[in-house]
Amino acid sequence: MCRIIGYFIIVQLLSTFHGYAQPTPGKEKIVISLPAEYRWKSQNIPKDTKGIRGTSYAIRGKDAQQAPVQMVTVTTIDKRYYPMRAEGSPQEKLEFEKAGCPDASLDVVDKKVVEGRTAILYAIKNTKSAEGDCGSAVLLTYVAEGPTALHTIELAIPTSHFTQDTYHQWCDTLLQSRIE
């Protein structure tokens, strides 16, 4: 009887630790639940290296032009090839955006550190979209460190569609993403 209980405890311990196993390098990804009121089409973004993987999600359908966000870009960078951290990412992105739009400003929406890994949600305001001028968009970015990779989710909200409800909806969407 003691032997059966011992085996049961060992099996329980192994199954408990199995759920906390780290993802295999190169297989880790971030999962985002995009708003269901739109149809989303995903497309892999070709990269020059296998250490960086990217996917873009674009809105499709008859009401696509009225959507506040047209595209969401997800990028995963393997730490074994590029040991990057999330900590300096907002300031680096702000400096990059300020090169084209000097009035760009940074707003850190949320920052968490769990088990030594950082996740930051930030907005860069008064920047430009791909086809617009300075001040035409708000860039919303979520950067999160996983066990084996750095993940970013990036989207632009044009100022013509920018409302506090839209802003909060996308902030909540990005914060609910998870690493697998």
Beta strands, then each sheet from edge to edge (+ up, - down):
strand 1: 30-31
strand 2: 39-45
strand 3: 52-60
strand 4: 71-78
strand 5: 105-114
strand 6: 117-127
strand 7: 137-145
strand 8: 149-158
strand 9: 178-179
sheet 1: 1+ 9-
sheet 2: 2+ 3- 4+ 8- 7+ 6- 5+
end
